[in-house]
Amino acid sequence: MSYKPRTLFRLIEDINSNLFLPHIQRPFVWEDEQMLRLFDSLMRNYPIQTFLFWRTKDEIKARKFMEQVDWDPDLSDFYEPNMSKGGVEKVFVLDGQQRLQTLYSIFRGAILSENNARQEAYFNITSGDKIADTGLLYELKFTNEDIPLPWYRVANLLGKHAQRNAEELADELNEALNEREKEKPITDHETSDDQRAREKRVRRNMSQLVSLLREERHFWVQELDGVANEFPYKRVLDIFVRVNSGGTKLDASDLMFAAMKEGWGEIEEAIEETTELLNGTNLQFDKTFPLKCLLVAHGRGAEASAEKFTGDDGGKLLREMEDGWPRAESAFQQLRDFMVKDLKVYADKVIRSYTSLIPLFDFLYNNPNPNETSRALMRGYHYKAQLFGWYSQSTDTIVNALHSIIGKSLPTGFPIREVLEYFERRGNQIELKKSHITETRLRFILLNLVYVDQMGASPFDVKYKGNEPHIDHIYPRHASITKLGLASTEVNHLGNYRFVGATDNIRKRGELPYSYFSRLKTAGIDISKHLLLDDVSANPTNLMFDVDTYRSFRDRRLDKIWDIAEAIVNPERGGN
């Protein structure tokens, strides 16, 4: 095993011809901001870590990279049957999928907009001298328009400009910019110093872009050779699982499936369908989650270890899992229904730990169709886990310990008191107090919690991937600070927050509350679910834009939020 430099040009050329993804790897999950930040890091010559590849002839489903990024793809469209066959040599990406997909999208591919328009990467070749509000020094954007200089289509470096050297290309671009400068009114012309500085930036930027593509010093690959049997399957499995347990975002499930398929040939398909079920709209479970659920329910512990399926007990475990699959399948469906109907979990922003859901599956596996009392206690457990960070460390240890409490038939219902006693012994907080609701870090969870009780559905349209929950200031932040003279801490306050979708938040802009909510009420929208207070819901014109009215509204609304939250989070006290 060794580290070797690789040009970006070579990496991009290998993608989908020799370089593939293990099929069960999670889909591409990076957001636009992360993609832009990677490009900025490369332009600054910052290191971006190595890539981990595995060369093999084993029979493992191969998946292609996306030629244009779709954040909600049907992964079956990207299967590569010929490269999946045993005896066919291919290279799998074990670590680096997100970075490689980003680089491919910038230099050769594209991303899809919400309306499925193909957007290509354009780089502002004059940027690099001033850090923007985003914290980025180099400007890159994706657009479906052919925009003029100083925006340069990056894919040209692998297209019509592939054979050009950086200096020649920079001179040509600077000449075009100089000609454009002459067309401006003389009062708007660059000074000689500004022109020289801009020309220098363009030369520097084009030199770096070409260097990224053609020089080996920027990208390093660590390749595990399974063809030469230096890294046979079992050894790679162990490496992969250990890397995963060290806190990276790798998904070990695909490599584990090969160790499992002889005992249960349909497990891969079953787990894949389950993961798609759980993800539903905007969630991002990987395939390891249902595997961990099954391991826990069958008393083998939550650790994702390949040895559990290849050791002496592996065959027995797989037979147990296959025989119990109808029961497990029902439990997964019930878990999904509970997440949607009871918890209203429609986005990652409102859940701090997916692992906390494994004990809920464990309970449902042994206690299907719980009554309303148990569901209230399960809901209380969930929100305590999110609010108090119960699963911030030693997650597998916690799940294993809870199995001894939860993982059995319990005629008395969900054992919330025993669960609370366990976390109290660990030194965790177990009871929501009024002081908690002012903690900024908890605002997304607390707002989601309120809407569980009030909305009966998501307060934002979950059909559109980009329409995730936004926090809206009922009294607009900017206007309240500048015109009312309020401190930001007074305005950035849970009593002044509500959830809306991104699209609704944009439409609202800075409209004042008496105007905005009067308009919604006239349109037949039930504003009481947002305002929570009967008097202003009945007559939103009472929300006058003055300091006293604001403070009274905010504080009374905070009290209402506390009443709702306390009943949901502390059901063991009889509040629900």
C-alpha positions in Angstrom: 0.0 0.0 0.0 1.5 3.3 -1.0 0.5 6.9 -1.7 0.8 8.0 -5.3 0.3 11.5 -6.9 -2.4 11.7 -9.5 -3.4 14.5 -11.9 -6.9 15.8 -11.7 -7.1 15.2 -15.5 -6.3 11.5 -15.0 -8.8 11.2 -12.1 -11.6 12.8 -14.2 -10.8 10.6 -17.2 -10.9 7.5 -15.0 -14.3 8.3 -13.6 -17.0 6.0 -15.1 -14.4 4.2 -17.3 -12.3 2.5 -14.6 -13.2 4.3 -11.4 -16.6 3.6 -9.8 -18.5 3.7 -6.5 -19.6 0.6 -4.5 -23.3 0.6 -5.2 -24.5 0.9 -1.6 -22.4 4.0 -0.9 -24.7 6.8 0.1 -25.7 9.2 -2.6 -24.1 12.6 -3.2 -25.0 14.7 -0.2 -22.8 17.8 -0.4 -24.6 21.2 -0.7 -23.6 24.0 -3.1 -21.7 25.7 -0.3 -19.5 22.7 0.3 -18.7 22.4 -3.4 -17.7 26.0 -3.6 -15.6 25.7 -0.5 -13.7 22.8 -1.9 -12.9 24.8 -5.1 -11.8 27.8 -2.9 -9.5 25.5 -0.9 -7.9 24.1 -4.1 -7.3 27.6 -5.5 -5.6 28.5 -2.3 -3.4 25.4 -2.5 -4.9 24.0 0.7 -4.6 20.3 1.2 -7.9 18.3 0.7 -6.8 14.9 2.1 -6.1 11.8 0.1 -8.4 9.5 -1.8 -8.7 5.9 -0.8 -9.3 3.4 -3.7 -9.6 -0.3 -3.9 -8.7 -2.3 -7.0 -10.5 -5.6 -7.2 -12.1 -8.3 -9.4 -14.7 -9.3 -6.8 -18.4 -9.3 -7.7 -19.7 -6.1 -6.1 -22.3 -3.9 -7.6 -20.7 -0.8 -9.2 -22.4 2.6 -9.5 -21.3 5.4 -11.8 -20.7 8.9 -10.8 -23.3 11.4 -11.9 -22.6 13.4 -15.1 -24.9 16.1 -13.7 -25.6 16.2 -10.0 -29.2 15.4 -9.0 -29.7 15.6 -5.2 -32.7 13.3 -5.4 -31.6 10.6 -7.9 -32.9 7.1 -8.5 -29.6 5.3 -7.8 -30.7 2.3 -9.9 -30.2 4.5 -13.0 -26.4 4.6 -12.2 -25.8 0.8 -11.9 -23.0 -0.5 -14.1 -23.8 -4.2 -14.6 -20.7 -5.0 -16.7 -18.3 -3.6 -14.1 -20.2 -5.4 -11.2 -19.3 -8.8 -12.5 -16.8 -11.1 -10.8 -13.5 -11.4 -12.7 -13.8 -7.8 -14.1 -11.1 -5.5 -12.8 -12.3 -2.2 -11.5 -11.3 0.4 -8.9 -13.8 1.4 -6.2 -13.7 4.7 -4.3 -13.8 3.9 -0.6 -13.2 7.5 0.6 -13.5 10.6 -1.5 -16.8 10.3 -3.3 -18.1 13.7 -2.3 -14.8 15.5 -3.4 -14.5 13.6 -6.6 -18.1 14.1 -7.6 -17.6 17.8 -6.9 -14.5 18.0 -9.0 -16.1 16.2 -11.9 -19.1 18.5 -11.7 -16.9 21.6 -11.8 -14.5 20.6 -14.5 -16.6 18.4 -16.8 -20.1 17.9 -15.6 -22.9 20.0 -14.1 -25.5 20.2 -11.4 -29.3 20.3 -11.9 -31.4 23.2 -10.6 -34.7 22.7 -8.9 -36.4 22.9 -12.3 -33.9 20.4 -13.8 -32.0 23.0 -15.7 -28.3 22.0 -16.4 -26.0 24.4 -14.6 -22.3 24.5 -15.4 -19.5 25.9 -13.3 -18.2 29.5 -14.1 -15.2 31.0 -12.3 -14.6 34.7 -11.8 -11.0 34.9 -13.1 -10.5 38.3 -11.5 -11.4 37.1 -8.0 -8.9 36.3 -5.3 -8.0 39.6 -3.7 -10.9 40.0 -1.3 -12.8 37.6 1.0 -16.5 37.7 0.4 -19.2 37.5 3.0 -19.3 33.8 2.5 -15.7 33.5 3.7 -14.5 32.5 0.3 -11.7 34.2 -1.6 -12.4 32.7 -5.1 -15.8 33.1 -6.8 -17.4 30.1 -8.4 -21.0 29.7 -9.4 -23.2 27.2 -11.3 -25.5 28.7 -13.9 -27.4 27.6 -17.0 -26.5 30.8 -18.8 -23.5 31.5 -21.0 -22.3 34.5 -19.0 -19.6 36.8 -20.1 -16.1 37.6 -18.8 -14.8 37.9 -16.1 -16.8 34.6 -15.7 -15.0 31.8 -17.3 -16.6 28.4 -18.1 -14.3 25.9 -16.3 -15.2 23.0 -18.5 -13.4 24.8 -21.3 -10.1 23.6 -19.8 -11.1 20.1 -20.8 -12.8 21.2 -24.0 -11.8 23.9 -26.4 -8.9 25.1 -24.3 -7.5 21.7 -23.4 -4.3 22.2 -25.4 -3.6 25.8 -24.3 -0.9 26.7 -21.8 -1.9 28.9 -18.9 0.2 32.0 -19.9 -1.2 32.1 -23.4 -4.8 31.6 -22.2 -4.4 34.3 -19.5 -3.0 36.8 -22.1 -6.0 36.2 -24.3 -8.5 36.6 -21.5 -6.8 39.8 -20.3 -6.9 41.2 -23.8 -10.6 40.5 -24.0 -11.2 42.2 -20.7 -9.1 45.2 -21.8 -11.2 45.6 -24.9 -14.3 45.5 -22.9 -12.9 48.1 -20.6 -12.4 50.5 -23.5 -16.2 50.3 -24.3 -17.0 51.8 -20.9 -17.4 55.5 -20.3 -14.0 57.0 -19.7 -15.0 57.9 -16.1 -15.5 54.2 -15.4 -12.1 53.0 -16.7 -9.7 51.1 -14.5 -6.6 53.0 -13.4 -3.3 51.7 -14.7 -2.5 50.2 -11.3 -6.0 48.5 -11.2 -5.5 47.1 -14.6 -2.0 45.7 -13.8 -3.4 44.2 -10.6 -6.3 42.6 -12.4 -4.1 41.2 -15.2 -1.8 39.7 -12.5 -4.8 38.0 -10.8 -6.0 36.5 -14.1 -2.5 35.1 -14.8 -2.3 33.7 -11.3 -5.8 32.2 -11.4 -5.4 30.6 -14.8 -2.0 29.2 -13.9 -3.5 27.6 -10.8 -6.5 26.1 -12.7 -4.2 24.6 -15.3 -1.9 23.3 -12.6 -4.7 21.6 -10.8 -5.6 19.7 -13.9 -2.2 18.8 -15.2 0.3 18.6 -12.3 0.5 15.7 -9.9 1.4 17.5 -6.7 -2.2 18.5 -5.8 -3.9 15.1 -5.5 -2.8 11.9 -3.7 -4.3 8.4 -3.9 -3.9 5.5 -1.6 -4.8 2.3 -3.5 -5.5 -1.0 -1.9 -4.6 -3.8 -4.4 -7.1 -6.7 -4.1 -6.1 -8.0 -7.5 -2.6 -8.9 -6.4 -4.1 -10.2 -3.2 -2.2 -7.8 -1.1 -5.6 -6.6 0.1 -8.1 -9.4 -0.2 -11.7 -8.7 0.5 -11.7 -9.6 4.2 -8.7 -7.3 4.9 -10.3 -4.4 3.1 -13.5 -5.0 5.0 -11.6 -4.6 8.3 -9.9 -1.5 7.1 -13.1 0.1 5.9 -15.0 -0.7 9.2 -12.1 0.7 11.3 -12.0 3.9 9.3 -15.8 4.2 9.7 -15.6 3.8 13.4 -13.0 6.5 13.6 -15.7 9.1 12.8 -15.5 9.6 9.0 -18.7 9.6 6.9 -17.9 6.3 5.1 -20.6 3.8 4.7 -19.3 0.2 5.4 -22.5 -1.5 4.4 -21.6 -2.3 0.7 -18.4 -4.1 1.7 -20.3 -5.9 4.5 -22.9 -7.2 2.1 -20.5 -9.3 0.1 -19.6 -11.1 3.4 -23.3 -11.6 4.0 -24.7 -12.6 0.6 -23.9 -16.3 0.8 -26.0 -16.6 3.9 -28.8 -14.4 2.7 -28.7 -13.5 -1.0 -31.5 -10.9 -0.9 -30.2 -8.9 2.0 -28.7 -6.1 -0.2 -32.0 -5.5 -1.9 -34.0 -5.6 1.4 -31.6 -3.1 3.1 -31.6 -0.8 0.1 -35.4 -0.6 0.0 -35.6 0.0 3.7 -33.1 2.8 3.5 -35.1 4.5 0.8 -38.3 4.1 2.9 -36.6 5.7 5.9 -35.2 8.6 3.9 -38.6 9.5 2.4 -38.2 13.1 1.6 -35.1 15.0 2.9 -33.4 12.6 5.3 -30.0 11.0 4.7 -29.8 7.6 6.3 -27.1 5.4 5.0 -27.3 1.6 4.6 -25.5 1.0 7.8 -28.4 2.2 9.9 -30.8 -0.6 9.1 -28.0 -3.1 9.5 -27.2 -1.7 13.0 -31.0 -1.9 13.8 -31.0 -5.6 12.9 -27.9 -6.4 14.8 -29.2 -4.8 17.9 -32.7 -6.4 17.6 -31.0 -9.8 17.3 -28.8 -9.2 20.3 -25.4 -8.9 18.5 -24.6 -5.3 19.5 -24.7 -2.2 17.4 -21.0 -2.3 16.2 -20.9 -2.6 12.4 -18.3 -5.4 12.3 -17.9 -7.7 9.3 -16.7 -10.4 11.5 -20.2 -10.8 12.9 -21.1 -12.2 9.4 -18.0 -14.1 8.6 -17.2 -15.8 11.9 -18.6 -19.0 13.3 -21.8 -17.4 14.3 -22.3 -15.5 11.0 -24.3 -18.1 9.3 -26.6 -18.5 12.3 -27.1 -14.8 12.5 -28.0 -14.4 8.9 -30.6 -17.2 9.1 -32.1 -15.5 12.1 -32.2 -12.2 10.3 -33.8 -13.7 7.2 -36.4 -15.7 9.2 -37.2 -12.5 11.2 -37.3 -10.2 8.2 -41.1 -9.9 7.9 -41.2 -8.8 11.5 -38.3 -6.4 11.0 -39.8 -5.0 7.8 -43.0 -4.1 9.7 -40.9 -2.5 12.5 -39.1 -0.3 10.0 -42.4 0.8 8.5 -43.7 1.6 11.9 -40.6 3.6 12.7 -41.0 5.6 9.5 -44.6 6.3 10.3 -43.7 7.4 13.8 -41.0 9.7 12.5 -43.5 11.3 10.0 -46.8 11.3 12.0 -45.5 11.8 15.6 -42.1 13.5 15.3 -42.6 15.4 12.0 -39.0 14.7 11.1 -38.8 16.0 7.5 -35.3 17.5 7.4 -31.8 16.9 8.9 -31.9 20.2 10.7 -34.4 19.0 13.3 -32.6 15.8 14.3 -29.1 15.7 15.9 -28.7 11.9 16.0 -30.0 9.1 13.8 -28.5 6.6 16.2 -31.0 7.6 18.8 -33.7 6.0 16.6 -32.2 2.5 16.9 -33.7 1.9 20.4 -37.1 2.9 19.0 -36.7 0.3 16.3 -35.7 -2.2 18.9 -38.8 -1.4 20.9 -41.1 -1.6 17.9 -39.5 -4.9 16.8 -40.6 -6.5 20.1 -43.7 -4.4 20.7 -45.5 -3.7 17.4 -48.3 -1.1 17.2 -47.8 0.7 20.6 -50.8 2.5 22.1 -51.0 6.3 22.4 -49.5 6.3 25.9 -46.4 4.5 24.7 -46.2 6.7 21.6 -46.2 9.8 23.8 -43.4 8.3 25.9 -41.4 7.4 22.8 -41.8 11.0 21.6 -40.6 12.3 24.9 -37.5 10.0 24.7 -36.8 11.2 21.2 -36.9 14.9 22.0 -34.8 14.4 25.2 -32.2 12.6 23.2 -32.0 15.4 20.6 -32.1 18.3 23.1 -29.7 16.9 25.7 -27.2 15.3 23.2 -27.5 11.9 24.7 -25.9 10.4 21.6 -23.0 12.8 21.2 -20.5 10.1 22.1 -20.2 6.4 22.8 -23.2 5.8 20.7 -22.9 2.0 20.2 -22.3 1.5 23.9 -25.5 3.4 24.7 -27.5 1.5 22.2 -26.2 -1.8 23.5 -27.1 -0.9 27.1 -30.6 0.2 26.2 -31.2 -3.1 24.4 -31.2 -4.8 27.8 -34.0 -2.4 28.8 -36.0 -2.0 25.6 -35.2 -5.1 23.5 -37.9 -7.4 24.8 -41.7 -7.7 25.0 -43.0 -5.0 27.4 -46.7 -5.3 28.2 -46.5 -2.1 30.3 -45.3 0.0 27.3 -42.2 2.0 26.5 -40.0 1.9 29.7 -39.3 5.6 29.9 -38.4 5.6 33.6 -35.8 2.9 33.2 -34.3 4.7 30.2 -34.2 8.0 32.1 -32.5 6.3 35.1 -29.8 4.9 32.7 -29.0 8.4 31.3 -29.1 10.0 34.7 -26.4 7.5 35.9 -24.4 8.6 32.9 -24.6 12.2 34.0 -26.9 13.4 31.2 -29.7 15.8 31.7 -33.1 14.1 31.6 -35.7 16.8 32.3 -36.6 19.8 30.1 -36.4 23.1 32.1 -37.6 26.5 31.1 -34.0 27.7 30.9 -33.4 25.3 28.0 -35.8 27.0 25.6 -33.6 30.1 25.4 -30.6 28.1 24.1 -29.9 29.1 20.5 -28.4 25.7 19.6 -31.7 24.0 20.3 -34.0 26.4 18.3 -34.6 24.1 15.3 -35.5 21.1 17.5 -37.7 23.2 19.7 -39.5 24.8 16.8 -40.1 21.4 15.2 -41.4 20.2 18.5 -43.9 23.0 18.7 -45.2 22.3 15.2 -45.6 18.6 16.1 -48.3 19.8 18.5 -49.8 22.7 16.5 -49.5 22.1 12.8 -50.4 18.4 12.4 -48.1 18.5 9.3 -44.9 20.0 8.2 -44.9 23.9 8.1 -42.9 23.8 4.9 -43.4 21.9 1.6 -41.4 18.7 1.8 -41.9 17.8 -1.8 -39.0 20.1 -2.9 -35.6 19.2 -1.7 -34.3 22.8 -1.4 -37.4 23.9 0.6 -36.0 22.9 4.0 -37.2 24.7 7.2 -36.0 28.2 7.7 -36.3 30.2 10.9 -38.4 33.3 10.2 -38.5 36.3 12.6 -42.1 37.2 13.1 -41.0 40.7 13.9 -38.3 41.2 11.1 -34.8 41.2 12.4 -33.3 44.1 10.5 -36.3 46.4 10.9 -36.6 45.6 14.7 -32.9 46.4 15.3 -32.6 49.5 13.1 -36.1 51.1 13.6 -37.0 50.0 17.1 -33.5 50.1 18.5 -33.7 46.5 19.9 -30.6 44.5 20.6 -30.0 41.5 18.4 -30.4 39.2 21.4 -33.9 40.5 22.0 -34.9 39.8 18.4 -33.1 36.5 17.9 -35.4 35.0 20.4 -37.5 31.8 20.4 -40.6 33.8 21.2 -40.1 35.6 17.9 -39.3 32.5 15.8 -41.4 30.3 13.6 -40.8 27.7 10.9 -41.4 28.4 7.2 -40.1 26.9 4.0 -37.2 28.5 2.2 -39.5 29.7 -0.6 -42.1 31.3 1.8 -39.3 33.0 3.7 -38.0 34.6 0.5 -41.5 35.8 -0.5 -42.1 37.4 2.9 -38.9 39.4 3.0 -39.1 42.1 5.7 -42.9 42.6 5.8 -44.2 43.7 9.2 -46.3 41.2 11.2 -49.6 43.1 11.3 -49.5 43.4 7.5 -48.2 39.9 6.8 -50.5 38.0 9.1 -53.5 40.0 8.2 -52.9 39.1 4.5 -52.5 35.4 5.4 -55.7 35.5 7.5 -57.6 37.1 4.6 -56.3 34.3 2.4 -57.9 31.7 4.7 -54.7 30.5 6.4 -54.9 29.4 10.0 -52.4 31.8 11.5 -53.1 30.7 15.1 -50.8 27.7 14.4 -48.0 30.2 13.8 -48.8 32.9 16.3 -50.0 30.5 19.1 -51.8 33.3 20.9 -55.6 33.7 20.6 -55.8 37.5 20.8 -53.4 38.3 18.0 -54.5 35.3 15.9 -58.1 36.7 16.0 -56.9 40.2 15.2 -53.3 40.4 13.8 -53.6 44.2 13.5 -52.8 44.1 17.3 -49.2 43.2 16.4 -48.2 46.9 16.2 -44.6 47.7 15.4 -43.5 49.2 18.6 -41.2 48.0 21.4 -43.8 47.4 24.1 -46.1 45.4 21.8 -43.2 43.3 20.6 -41.9 42.4 24.0 -45.3 41.5 25.3 -46.0 39.3 22.3 -42.6 37.7 22.4 -42.7 36.9 26.1 -46.3 35.6 26.1 -45.5 33.4 23.0 -42.4 32.0 24.7 -44.6 31.0 27.6 -46.9 29.2 25.2 -44.0 27.4 23.6 -42.8 26.3 27.0 -46.2 24.9 27.9 -46.2 22.9 24.6 -42.6 21.7 24.9 -42.8 20.8 28.5 -45.9 18.5 27.9 -44.2 16.8 25.0 -40.7 16.4 26.4 -41.6 15.5 29.9 -44.6 13.1 29.4 -43.4 10.9 32.4 -44.6 13.8 34.6 -48.1 13.4 33.4 -48.1 16.4 31.1 -49.3 14.4 28.1 
